[in-house]
Amino acid sequence: MRRLAGVLAVALVAGCTTTTAGGSAPPAQAPSGLKVEEVVGGLSHAWDVGFLPDGQVLVTQRAGKLTLVKDGKATDLKADLDDVKPRGEGGLMGLVVHPDFATSRLFTTCQTSQNDVRLVTWQLSTDGASAIRVKNPLLGGLPVNQSGRHSGCRPTLAQDGSLLVGTGDTANGTIAQDLNSLGGKVLRIDLATGAPKPDNPTPGSRVYTYGHRNVQGVAVNPKTGQVFTAEHGPDVDDELNLLKPGANYGWDPGQGGTKPGYDESVPMTDLTRFPDAVEAIWKSGSPTEAIAGATFLSGGQWGDLDGVLAVVALKGSKLMLFTLTPEGGVHSVAVPAELDGTQGRLRAARTGPDGALYVTTSNGDNDKLLRITRA
């Protein structure tokens, strides 16, 4: 990808090896001195992470478990999760802790049911042993594939307090371009009610952006408010996208309904069909990495990594660190050795209140919650 003029070169750390996994961005030397600690093990397909004011960590496990982590121990909450259908890529997925949790004790999850993917708001008991549903659903009707395919559902809070939700297209050829469907989109809704935000691009619609294949990560730059998504490609071209309200990101495997089934040979961003579609700021090329959770590193403890976009990969089994331009392009990408094939598949990436990066593994057996800092 062409470098934008006027951007300073990324600081390089002496004595480090150069990554070869740059995709469409130039590779940078990998930073040294990352410290990786295991917070807890014994999990299974840990999908997302939320932080409670008292220092405890809430984790969703795809098979249908809400787990509270404290002092290196994981305890499953008592919660009615019988309707969660953990099939294929679906199950209990994304998680966001409400900003007023200290008084409300509310959090919201994304989960696959028999007939849809839905957002459910829960309240944690005062003793931290159980959770009950208080909005069931906060928002329902997200499409579902009975195989569970392309069930992406990652909620993240925007700077204005609205809830952004990245969704998958359920491997249905027409959904990503269908503005009446909630699949293959990034949604922007009211966290308390599930209603569309009144200043959304289309009044009365929850759709913020469309034309997505399977959004797995949503990250908000704490300095600029820019929103970035990490998205799975087919055989080529995982994408990082910078969101623009109302924009089309160009995925259309049904070719406007002219092709049956799900034709994955089309471009991820089809500029022939949609000349105004927004191009990705980074593409993996081939092979894909199956990028997943995304978050920004923030704080002086990160040194020259402050402000870097951290993205984890499932198939690629690595952490990728993207240095961005002020305009929201990708300047370079580095892969630190400490998390390059050392932990298997990586799923969630969230920045904790302590400034550390928290990552989950998703291997299916003895999965871990990891805490990553700069030594």
VENGIUR-V429626 format. One record per residue. N is the residue number from 1. PSI is psi in degrees with one decimal (NA if undefined). Layout:
BEGIN
n:N psi:PSI
n:N psi:PSI
END
This chain:
BEGIN
n:1 psi:138.3
n:2 psi:134.3
n:3 psi:139.2
n:4 psi:142.6
n:5 psi:148.1
n:6 psi:7.2
n:7 psi:132.2
n:8 psi:146.8
n:9 psi:146.1
n:10 psi:142.2
n:11 psi:135.1
n:12 psi:144.1
n:13 psi:125.4
n:14 psi:145.8
n:15 psi:13.7
n:16 psi:159.1
n:17 psi:156.1
n:18 psi:133.6
n:19 psi:152.3
n:20 psi:8.9
n:21 psi:61.4
n:22 psi:-14.8
n:23 psi:-130.6
n:24 psi:7.5
n:25 psi:151.7
n:26 psi:141.7
n:27 psi:148.8
n:28 psi:160.8
n:29 psi:138.7
n:30 psi:137.1
n:31 psi:144.6
n:32 psi:165.2
n:33 psi:25.4
n:34 psi:138.1
n:35 psi:123.3
n:36 psi:118.8
n:37 psi:141.6
n:38 psi:118.2
n:39 psi:-46.2
n:40 psi:150.7
n:41 psi:-166.6
n:42 psi:15.6
n:43 psi:173.5
n:44 psi:115.6
n:45 psi:59.5
n:46 psi:117.4
n:47 psi:-39.1
n:48 psi:169.2
n:49 psi:137.9
n:50 psi:149.7
n:51 psi:130.2
n:52 psi:153.9
n:53 psi:-25.5
n:54 psi:7.7
n:55 psi:-9.3
n:56 psi:158.3
n:57 psi:130.7
n:58 psi:132.0
n:59 psi:135.6
n:60 psi:137.2
n:61 psi:132.4
n:62 psi:-32.3
n:63 psi:-10.7
n:64 psi:49.9
n:65 psi:133.8
n:66 psi:122.9
n:67 psi:134.1
n:68 psi:127.8
n:69 psi:125.3
n:70 psi:129.3
n:71 psi:41.2
n:72 psi:10.2
n:73 psi:141.2
n:74 psi:127.6
n:75 psi:124.7
n:76 psi:132.9
n:77 psi:150.5
n:78 psi:115.2
n:79 psi:145.6
n:80 psi:98.9
n:81 psi:22.0
n:82 psi:-25.9
n:83 psi:-2.4
n:84 psi:129.6
n:85 psi:93.2
n:86 psi:84.7
n:87 psi:139.2
n:88 psi:-124.2
n:89 psi:0.2
n:90 psi:173.2
n:91 psi:-146.5
n:92 psi:118.0
n:93 psi:-110.2
n:94 psi:162.6
n:95 psi:139.7
n:96 psi:132.6
n:97 psi:132.1
n:98 psi:144.8
n:99 psi:-28.1
n:100 psi:25.8
n:101 psi:-34.3
n:102 psi:-30.5
n:103 psi:-33.5
n:104 psi:-28.9
n:105 psi:33.2
n:106 psi:144.9
n:107 psi:158.9
n:108 psi:137.8
n:109 psi:158.4
n:110 psi:133.7
n:111 psi:150.6
n:112 psi:127.0
n:113 psi:-172.2
n:114 psi:-37.5
n:115 psi:-8.4
n:116 psi:173.5
n:117 psi:136.4
n:118 psi:156.1
n:119 psi:130.2
n:120 psi:132.3
n:121 psi:132.9
n:122 psi:158.5
n:123 psi:124.8
n:124 psi:134.8
n:125 psi:158.7
n:126 psi:-26.1
n:127 psi:-0.4
n:128 psi:17.4
n:129 psi:-19.8
n:130 psi:167.2
n:131 psi:142.0
n:132 psi:152.7
n:133 psi:131.1
n:134 psi:-18.9
n:135 psi:105.8
n:136 psi:85.1
n:137 psi:162.7
n:138 psi:-41.6
n:139 psi:123.7
n:140 psi:-175.8
n:141 psi:4.9
n:142 psi:134.0
n:143 psi:154.7
n:144 psi:143.1
n:145 psi:131.8
n:146 psi:-20.0
n:147 psi:-12.4
n:148 psi:-0.5
n:149 psi:140.1
n:150 psi:55.0
n:151 psi:23.3
n:152 psi:134.6
n:153 psi:90.5
n:154 psi:110.8
n:155 psi:141.8
n:156 psi:142.2
n:157 psi:131.3
n:158 psi:169.5
n:159 psi:-26.3
n:160 psi:5.2
n:161 psi:-7.0
n:162 psi:157.9
n:163 psi:121.1
n:164 psi:133.6
n:165 psi:114.7
n:166 psi:133.2
n:167 psi:164.4
n:168 psi:163.0
n:169 psi:5.7
n:170 psi:24.4
n:171 psi:37.1
n:172 psi:126.1
n:173 psi:-20.0
n:174 psi:-10.9
n:175 psi:-41.1
n:176 psi:-33.2
n:177 psi:-1.9
n:178 psi:108.5
n:179 psi:-7.5
n:180 psi:-5.3
n:181 psi:149.0
n:182 psi:1.4
n:183 psi:151.1
n:184 psi:36.6
n:185 psi:171.2
n:186 psi:123.2
n:187 psi:152.7
n:188 psi:113.1
n:189 psi:168.2
n:190 psi:125.8
n:191 psi:-29.9
n:192 psi:-32.8
n:193 psi:-20.0
n:194 psi:0.1
n:195 psi:157.8
n:196 psi:144.3
n:197 psi:138.1
n:198 psi:-23.0
n:199 psi:21.6
n:200 psi:159.9
n:201 psi:-41.1
n:202 psi:116.6
n:203 psi:133.6
n:204 psi:-3.4
n:205 psi:142.8
n:206 psi:-8.3
n:207 psi:124.0
n:208 psi:-46.9
n:209 psi:160.7
n:210 psi:180.0
n:211 psi:31.1
n:212 psi:154.0
n:213 psi:-59.3
n:214 psi:89.3
n:215 psi:127.6
n:216 psi:-19.0
n:217 psi:141.0
n:218 psi:123.5
n:219 psi:136.3
n:220 psi:125.2
n:221 psi:117.2
n:222 psi:-18.1
n:223 psi:-32.2
n:224 psi:-19.0
n:225 psi:-3.3
n:226 psi:143.9
n:227 psi:129.5
n:228 psi:145.9
n:229 psi:148.4
n:230 psi:129.3
n:231 psi:138.4
n:232 psi:132.8
n:233 psi:176.2
n:234 psi:-110.3
n:235 psi:-21.2
n:236 psi:162.5
n:237 psi:61.4
n:238 psi:152.7
n:239 psi:143.4
n:240 psi:131.3
n:241 psi:142.5
n:242 psi:121.6
n:243 psi:137.9
n:244 psi:125.0
n:245 psi:129.4
n:246 psi:0.9
n:247 psi:153.1
n:248 psi:130.2
n:249 psi:8.0
n:250 psi:9.2
n:251 psi:123.9
n:252 psi:71.1
n:253 psi:-12.1
n:254 psi:-4.5
n:255 psi:53.4
n:256 psi:24.5
n:257 psi:5.9
n:258 psi:-14.7
n:259 psi:133.5
n:260 psi:159.1
n:261 psi:-143.2
n:262 psi:89.2
n:263 psi:100.7
n:264 psi:10.1
n:265 psi:-8.1
n:266 psi:159.4
n:267 psi:150.4
n:268 psi:-38.6
n:269 psi:101.5
n:270 psi:91.8
n:271 psi:-14.8
n:272 psi:-47.8
n:273 psi:-33.6
n:274 psi:82.4
n:275 psi:-23.5
n:276 psi:4.7
n:277 psi:149.2
n:278 psi:124.1
n:279 psi:151.4
n:280 psi:149.6
n:281 psi:-17.3
n:282 psi:141.2
n:283 psi:144.2
n:284 psi:-22.3
n:285 psi:-144.4
n:286 psi:132.4
n:287 psi:164.9
n:288 psi:158.8
n:289 psi:-15.4
n:290 psi:59.1
n:291 psi:149.3
n:292 psi:-115.4
n:293 psi:151.6
n:294 psi:143.4
n:295 psi:163.3
n:296 psi:134.6
n:297 psi:134.3
n:298 psi:131.9
n:299 psi:152.8
n:300 psi:-21.6
n:301 psi:-17.3
n:302 psi:-6.9
n:303 psi:-128.8
n:304 psi:-3.3
n:305 psi:-2.2
n:306 psi:125.9
n:307 psi:-0.1
n:308 psi:143.3
n:309 psi:118.2
n:310 psi:125.7
n:311 psi:130.2
n:312 psi:160.6
n:313 psi:139.4
n:314 psi:-69.2
n:315 psi:-40.4
n:316 psi:-17.4
n:317 psi:51.6
n:318 psi:164.2
n:319 psi:130.7
n:320 psi:131.0
n:321 psi:113.6
n:322 psi:119.2
n:323 psi:124.4
n:324 psi:156.9
n:325 psi:162.1
n:326 psi:-28.9
n:327 psi:-10.8
n:328 psi:18.2
n:329 psi:173.4
n:330 psi:121.6
n:331 psi:-45.0
n:332 psi:165.8
n:333 psi:138.4
n:334 psi:151.2
n:335 psi:106.1
n:336 psi:139.6
n:337 psi:-29.9
n:338 psi:-22.6
n:339 psi:39.1
n:340 psi:90.7
n:341 psi:9.6
n:342 psi:-20.5
n:343 psi:3.6
n:344 psi:-149.7
n:345 psi:132.1
n:346 psi:132.2
n:347 psi:-62.7
n:348 psi:149.7
n:349 psi:115.7
n:350 psi:144.8
n:351 psi:125.7
n:352 psi:167.5
n:353 psi:-18.8
n:354 psi:1.7
n:355 psi:-8.4
n:356 psi:158.2
n:357 psi:127.1
n:358 psi:129.4
n:359 psi:142.2
n:360 psi:150.7
n:361 psi:157.3
n:362 psi:60.1
n:363 psi:-16.2
n:364 psi:-13.8
n:365 psi:124.3
n:366 psi:48.3
n:367 psi:160.1
n:368 psi:154.2
n:369 psi:122.8
n:370 psi:145.6
n:371 psi:125.9
n:372 psi:129.1
n:373 psi:171.7
n:374 psi:118.4
n:375 psi:NA
END
